[in-house]
Amino acid sequence: MQLLAVPSKRRQGGRTQSSRALLWFLCVLAGVLGRGSGCPSVCICNGTDVDCSGRGLLYVPTLNLPPSSRALLLANNRLSTLPADAFSNSTSLELLDLSNNFLDNLPATLFHDLANLTELVLRNNSLTVLDRDLFQGLTQLRRLDLSLNGLSAVPLGLLDDLSGLTRLSLAANRLHALERAAFEPLANLQYLHLGGNPWECDCNLRDFKHWIEWLLYRGGRLDAVECTLPKDLRGRDIRGVPVEMFNYCLQLEDENGGSKGGSPPCSRGGAAQPSGSPPVADTAPAPDCVRQRYRPVSVRRAIGTVVIAGVVCGIVCIMMVAAAAYGCIYASLMAKYQRELKKRQPLMGDGDADGDPEEKQISSVA
């Protein structure tokens, strides 16, 4: 009996060792998978939010976020630079908060993998220049905050892919003027924050003023845009500056050859087209040409003109009706007076014919 029992114990021991080995392998595999798509050690993951804010980070931790992650918060750290592939494994993100850091230069392809991003916060950094391709592919973006930076310009093409953007903040930067063409792709914009910038209300801001009026006309909202220059407009909101103040800009453009800097205008294909030469189709864009844009009229001025014209026409109509009524009343009174005069004339004639008998006798003796 003991001889038979020994093999059975050996078989049981072999099964136990194989089970332990399998369990160990599964644990190692789970650890590897956990490190591949888990919460970074310096962050706190709560549901769909990955909170790495206020950790004093000098660089972005290795991010292999779970597929359910929707928000990544990196605010209030010490980030100064970001590698181009910092968010390449975070394609499911819808919110990215990089506010209150020291970022001064962002790679052009930094956000290209975040096709699902709807909100991007870059508030209170040290950004002075933005690459025109920085937001390329962010077609789902709805809110963009670039306030409290050192931006002095918004390059053409930067906002071309953001047609769905509803809220944009450029407040508290170093903006003097903006190009209308840079903002025309924002067909759904509802809120635009531009306060706290040193605006120069001169010819460089004229076309953008017209775009602001169009934004307000279609129901958009805008905070104060106060002029710092020229001195006679300092402190005034650009929306309250009459469009006639910019009439001299057209004269300056004519004196300078119809364009700023005297560059030749672009043809339909985009290349520089010399004056007097026939148009050339399918030509490559020339970097030195100036694209001629339609000169928009002031929407508010047009509405004011229509209102004033309507009021003047109404006053003229009322005066014409009053004059007609006065004429009718005057004509009726004169007609009544003439009728009364005709009635009295026969009576006056009879009185003269009858006269006094003594006068008749004296006249006959004479």
C-alpha positions in Angstrom: 0.0 0.0 0.0 2.8 2.4 0.7 4.5 1.7 -2.6 1.3 2.6 -4.4 0.8 5.8 -2.5 4.2 7.3 -3.4 3.6 7.7 -7.1 0.2 9.4 -6.4 2.0 11.9 -4.2 4.5 12.6 -6.9 1.8 13.2 -9.4 0.1 15.6 -7.0 3.3 17.5 -6.4 3.9 17.8 -10.2 0.4 19.2 -10.7 1.0 21.7 -7.8 4.2 23.0 -9.3 2.7 23.4 -12.8 -0.3 25.3 -11.3 2.1 27.6 -9.5 4.1 28.2 -12.6 1.0 29.0 -14.6 -0.2 31.3 -11.8 3.2 33.1 -11.8 3.1 33.5 -15.6 -0.3 35.0 -15.4 0.8 37.4 -12.7 3.8 38.5 -14.8 1.6 38.9 -17.9 -0.9 41.0 -15.9 1.9 43.2 -14.6 3.2 43.8 -18.1 -0.2 44.6 -19.4 -0.8 46.8 -16.4 2.3 48.8 -17.1 1.4 49.0 -20.7 -2.0 50.7 -20.2 -2.3 51.8 -16.6 -2.3 54.9 -14.5 1.1 56.8 -14.3 2.6 56.4 -10.8 2.7 60.2 -10.3 -0.9 60.7 -11.2 -4.3 60.0 -9.7 -6.8 58.2 -12.0 -10.4 58.6 -11.2 -12.8 57.0 -13.7 -12.0 58.7 -17.0 -9.8 61.5 -15.5 -6.0 61.3 -15.2 -5.0 64.0 -12.8 -1.3 64.9 -12.8 -1.7 68.5 -11.8 0.4 70.2 -9.0 3.1 67.5 -8.9 6.1 69.7 -9.7 6.7 67.7 -12.9 9.6 68.8 -15.1 8.7 66.5 -17.9 5.6 64.6 -19.0 5.5 61.1 -17.5 5.4 58.1 -19.8 1.8 58.0 -20.8 0.1 54.7 -21.7 -3.3 55.6 -20.5 -6.2 53.2 -20.3 -8.5 53.3 -23.3 -11.3 54.8 -21.0 -9.2 57.9 -20.3 -11.0 61.1 -21.5 -9.2 63.9 -19.5 -5.5 64.5 -18.8 -4.7 67.3 -16.3 -1.1 68.5 -16.3 -1.8 72.0 -14.9 0.3 73.7 -12.2 3.6 72.0 -12.9 7.0 73.1 -14.2 6.9 71.9 -17.7 9.0 74.0 -20.1 9.3 71.7 -23.1 7.3 68.8 -24.5 8.6 66.1 -27.0 6.7 65.8 -30.3 5.4 62.4 -29.3 4.3 63.2 -25.7 0.6 62.4 -26.4 1.0 59.9 -29.2 -0.5 57.1 -27.0 -3.4 59.3 -25.7 -5.7 59.2 -28.7 -8.8 58.9 -26.6 -8.4 62.2 -24.8 -11.1 64.8 -25.0 -9.7 67.3 -22.5 -6.0 68.3 -22.2 -5.1 70.9 -19.6 -1.5 72.3 -19.7 -2.2 75.6 -18.0 0.1 77.3 -15.5 3.3 75.9 -16.7 6.4 77.3 -18.4 5.9 76.2 -22.0 7.6 78.5 -24.5 7.8 76.4 -27.6 5.4 73.6 -28.8 6.4 71.1 -31.6 4.2 71.5 -34.7 3.0 67.8 -34.5 2.4 67.8 -30.7 -1.4 67.4 -30.9 -1.8 65.7 -34.3 -2.7 62.3 -32.7 -5.5 63.9 -30.6 -8.3 63.7 -33.1 -11.0 63.4 -30.4 -9.9 66.4 -28.4 -12.7 68.9 -27.7 -11.0 71.2 -25.2 -7.4 72.4 -25.0 -6.2 74.7 -22.2 -2.8 76.4 -22.7 -3.5 79.3 -20.3 -0.7 81.1 -18.4 2.4 79.8 -20.1 5.3 81.5 -21.9 4.2 81.0 -25.5 5.3 83.8 -27.8 5.0 82.0 -31.2 2.7 79.3 -32.5 3.4 77.1 -35.5 0.7 77.4 -38.1 0.3 73.6 -38.2 0.0 73.2 -34.4 -3.8 72.6 -34.4 -3.9 70.7 -37.6 -6.4 67.8 -37.5 -8.2 68.9 -34.4 -11.5 69.0 -36.1 -13.5 68.2 -33.0 -12.0 71.0 -30.9 -14.7 73.2 -29.3 -12.8 75.3 -26.7 -9.3 76.7 -26.9 -7.7 78.9 -24.2 -4.5 80.7 -25.1 -4.8 83.5 -22.6 -2.0 84.9 -20.4 0.8 84.2 -22.8 3.2 86.4 -24.8 1.6 86.0 -28.2 2.1 89.0 -30.5 0.4 87.5 -33.6 -2.0 84.7 -34.8 -0.4 83.2 -37.9 -2.5 82.6 -41.0 -3.6 79.0 -41.2 -3.4 78.3 -37.4 -7.2 78.1 -37.0 -8.0 76.6 -40.5 -9.1 73.2 -39.1 -11.1 74.6 -36.2 -14.4 75.3 -37.9 -16.3 73.8 -35.0 -14.6 76.0 -32.4 -17.2 77.8 -30.2 -15.0 79.5 -27.6 -11.6 81.1 -28.1 -9.6 83.1 -25.6 -6.7 85.3 -26.6 -6.9 87.6 -23.6 -3.9 89.1 -21.9 -1.3 88.6 -24.6 0.7 91.2 -26.6 -1.6 91.5 -29.6 -1.5 94.8 -31.4 -3.6 93.7 -34.5 -5.1 90.6 -36.0 -5.6 89.4 -39.6 -9.2 88.9 -40.6 -8.3 86.0 -42.8 -6.9 84.1 -39.8 -10.4 84.0 -38.2 -12.7 83.6 -41.1 -12.6 79.7 -40.8 -14.3 80.0 -37.3 -17.8 79.8 -38.7 -19.3 78.5 -35.4 -17.5 80.8 -32.9 -19.8 82.1 -30.2 -17.4 83.6 -27.6 -14.2 85.5 -28.3 -12.1 86.9 -25.5 -9.6 89.6 -26.5 -9.3 91.9 -23.5 -6.0 92.9 -21.9 -4.1 93.3 -25.2 -2.4 96.6 -26.3 -4.6 97.2 -29.4 -3.5 99.7 -32.0 -6.6 101.0 -33.6 -5.1 101.9 -37.0 -5.3 100.6 -40.5 -3.9 97.2 -39.5 -7.0 96.6 -37.4 -9.6 97.9 -39.8 -10.5 94.6 -41.6 -10.6 92.8 -38.3 -13.0 95.4 -36.9 -15.3 94.5 -39.8 -15.0 90.8 -38.9 -15.9 91.7 -35.3 -19.0 93.4 -36.5 -20.0 90.4 -38.5 -19.4 88.1 -35.4 -21.7 90.3 -33.3 -24.3 90.6 -36.1 -24.7 86.8 -36.2 -25.1 86.6 -32.4 -21.5 86.1 -31.2 -20.2 87.6 -28.0 -17.0 89.6 -27.5 -15.4 91.3 -24.5 -13.8 94.7 -24.5 -11.3 95.6 -27.1 -9.8 98.9 -25.9 -7.4 101.0 -28.0 -4.1 102.0 -26.6 -3.0 103.9 -29.8 -3.5 106.4 -31.2 -3.7 108.8 -28.2 -7.1 110.3 -29.2 -8.7 106.8 -29.2 -7.0 105.5 -26.0 -9.4 103.7 -23.8 -12.2 103.5 -26.4 -13.6 100.2 -27.5 -12.9 99.4 -31.1 -16.5 98.6 -31.6 -17.5 102.2 -30.8 -14.9 103.8 -33.2 -16.8 105.0 -36.3 -15.8 103.3 -39.6 -15.2 106.8 -41.0 -12.1 106.9 -38.9 -10.5 104.4 -41.2 -11.4 106.0 -44.5 -7.9 107.4 -44.8 -6.6 103.8 -45.0 -8.0 103.4 -48.5 -6.0 106.5 -49.6 -2.9 105.1 -48.0 -3.3 101.8 -49.9 -3.8 103.7 -53.2 -0.7 105.7 -52.6 1.3 102.5 -51.8 0.1 100.7 -54.9 -3.0 99.1 -53.6 -1.3 96.8 -51.1 0.7 96.9 -47.9 4.4 96.8 -48.7 3.9 97.2 -52.5 3.9 93.4 -53.2 2.1 92.3 -56.4 -1.4 90.8 -56.1 -2.1 87.1 -56.4 -3.8 85.6 -59.4 -6.7 83.1 -58.9 -4.2 80.3 -58.8 -2.2 82.0 -56.0 0.8 83.2 -57.9 2.0 86.7 -58.3 0.3 88.2 -61.3 1.9 91.2 -63.0 -0.4 94.0 -63.9 -1.5 94.0 -67.6 -0.6 90.3 -68.2 -3.2 87.6 -68.9 -4.2 85.3 -66.0 -2.3 82.0 -65.8 -4.2 78.9 -64.5 -2.9 76.2 -62.2 0.1 78.2 -61.0 1.8 77.5 -57.7 1.3 80.0 -54.9 4.1 82.6 -54.6 5.2 83.5 -51.1 5.7 87.2 -51.9 2.3 87.9 -53.4 -0.5 89.6 -51.5 -3.9 88.0 -51.8 -6.5 90.6 -52.7 -9.5 90.3 -50.4 -13.0 91.6 -50.8 -13.3 94.9 -48.9 -16.3 94.4 -46.7 -18.5 97.3 -45.7 -19.4 97.9 -42.1 -22.5 95.9 -41.2 -23.5 98.4 -38.5 -23.1 101.3 -40.8 -25.3 99.7 -43.4 -28.0 99.0 -40.8 -27.8 102.6 -39.5 -28.1 103.9 -43.0 -31.2 101.9 -43.6 -32.7 103.0 -40.3 -32.0 106.7 -41.0 -33.3 106.4 -44.5 -36.5 104.9 -43.2 -36.9 107.6 -40.6 -36.4 110.3 -43.2 -38.8 108.7 -45.7 -41.4 108.4 -42.9 -41.0 112.1 -41.9 -41.4 113.1 -45.6 -44.5 111.0 -46.0 -46.0 112.5 -42.9 -45.3 116.0 -44.1 -46.8 115.2 -47.5 -50.0 113.8 -45.9 -50.2 116.9 -43.7 -49.7 119.2 -46.6 -52.4 117.4 -48.6 -54.8 117.6 -45.6 -54.1 121.3 -45.2 -54.7 121.9 -48.9 -58.0 120.0 -48.8 -59.2 122.0 -45.8 -58.1 125.3 -47.3 -59.8 124.5 -50.6 -63.1 123.5 -48.8 -63.0 126.8 -46.8 -62.4 128.9 -49.8 -65.2 127.1 -51.7 -67.6 127.8 -48.8 -66.5 131.4 -48.7 -67.1 131.9 -52.4 -70.6 130.3 -52.1 -71.5 132.7 -49.3 -70.2 135.7 -51.3 -72.3 134.8 -54.3 -75.4 134.5 -52.1 -74.8 138.0 -50.7 -74.1 139.8 -54.0 -77.8 139.8 -55.3 -79.1 141.2 -52.0 -76.5 144.0 -52.2 -77.6 144.7 -55.8 -81.4 144.9 -54.9 -80.6 147.3 -52.1 -78.9 149.7 -54.5 -81.7 149.5 -57.0 -84.5 150.4 -54.6 -82.6 153.2 -52.8 -84.2 156.2 -51.2 -87.3 157.9 -53.0 -86.0 161.4 -52.2 -82.6 160.7 -53.7 -84.4 159.4 -56.9 -86.5 162.7 -57.0 -83.5 164.9 -56.6 -81.7 163.0 -59.3 -84.7 163.4 -61.6 -84.9 167.2 -61.0 -81.3 167.5 -61.7 
